[in-house]
Amino acid sequence: MHRARGEHANKYEARADRRTKRVHVISRFVATRFAALQSRDFRLLCAGQVISLTGSQMQQVAVVWQLYLVTHDPLSMGALGLFKVVPMVIFALGGGVVADALDRRKLMIVAQIALGLSSITLAAATMMHAISAPIIYAASAFAGAAAAFEIPARQSMLPRLVSEQELPNALSIYATVWQLAQIGGPALGGLVLARYGVLPIYMFDIVSFGAVIAAVAMMETREVEGTRRPMELSAIGEGLVFLVRTPVILSVMILDAVGTFFAGAMLLMPIFADQLLNVGPRGLGLLYAAQPAGAALIGAWMSARPPIRKQGLTVVTMVALYGFAIALFGRTASFPVALLALAVSGGADTASMVVRQTLRQVLTPDAMRGRMTSINMIFAMGGPQLGEAEAGAVAKMFDARVSVISGGLICAAVAIGVALMAPGLRRFRTDQPEAVATGA
């Protein structure tokens, strides 16, 4: 009897030891591959952002569809990107200066409140049956102006939440979280849009901004005394001089802007969903979610692997792949192939984005991160947003397929051209720091 009990106890202890070992292995894997998640403040930021970004992506589906119903004009739809980007470009440099001069946490909270006002405007106009293209344009322009202050504050605050060694991992995880929100947001937005219309989407977006505001308010990270740059006009010049003296950062910014300018066609999605692929509002949500789905897979893979060292080659290769995938999307008449092409383009864009952000954050002093983020925002968001207007104009002159196919091929050609004409960028590696200064 005692022997049987002893054997039973030994088996129980052996199973407990195996469970303990498995937990230890998993914990060690998370600690090494997802080291940035050990930061409480970084976890708070990710949690708040995934809720807020989901609401924002749902709102994007509603806005584009509502504008399509109001105008049925691809040129008017393409103009939406212009109304977003012009205020962003106007206020971008000022937003970077403010982010380097004030408490970035407080600035981010104020900007989030301003972004919420844009959705309140759209919800109110919809409830009063007064929605129109000018109101949609005005709300989008106001949101673009608010984003010019929110994005520099958020991105320049992120490196303070983790160590420098954990920064590439944090950027990969953050990109994955952002893309997961882009998957859930459009898909959920399409479902809600088909069943209930646009108003519930606007209401959820309004509430969702509270999540990130609460997360930022709960953070323990504070600004370091004495690191703030006075809010002076000369601060803009300092940022531009630093950019010119850091050719690797400048090169990837230009490549991103030119490539995405020609391949920007997301605002033509309703035309593809309604006329070319015949999938309606539900299919529209899936089309919007396809790019983030591919992006999330690549972002998760990059989070669980060591940082990429051949950054230059990675950037030009991924931008070229992005262009070819967009061209395939524009060419195909198959809905599954269209989803696959968009997923590939999303993955390529995320791989390029993570490398670009890592380079910029690591090579930029903390006191100048707000200004570098604002300059990058002009390139990274100005390119695709202006590209939407270009895509709408080409679609108006020819058709939507010609606009998307030609834009994707030009984007790929630009990437290949840069790779051939700028060997310094193509050969750039993190273990060759002299290339940062010389671009060689």
ABEGO torsion letter per residue (X at the ends): XAAAAAAAAAAAAAAAAAAAAAAAAAAAAAAAAAAAAABAAAAAAAAAAAAAAAAAAAAAAAAAAAAAAAAGBAAAAAAAAAAAAAAAAAAAAAAAAAAAABBAAAAAAAAAAAAAAAAAAAAAAAAAGABBAAAAAAAAAAAAAAAAAAAAAAAAAAAAABBAAAAAAAAAAAAAAAAAAAAAAAAAAAAAAAAAEAAAAAAAAAAAAAAAAAAAAABABBBBBGABBBBBAAAAAAAAAAAAABAAAAAAAAAAAAAAAAABAAAAAAAAAAAAAGAEAAAAAAAAAAAAAAAAAAAAAAAABBBBABAAAAAAAAAAAAAAAAAAAAABABAAAAAAAAAAAAAAAAAAAAAAAAAAAAABBAAAAAAAAAAAAAAAAAAAAAAAAAAAAAAAABBAAAAAAAAAAAAAAAAAAAAAABAAAAABBAABAAAAAAGX
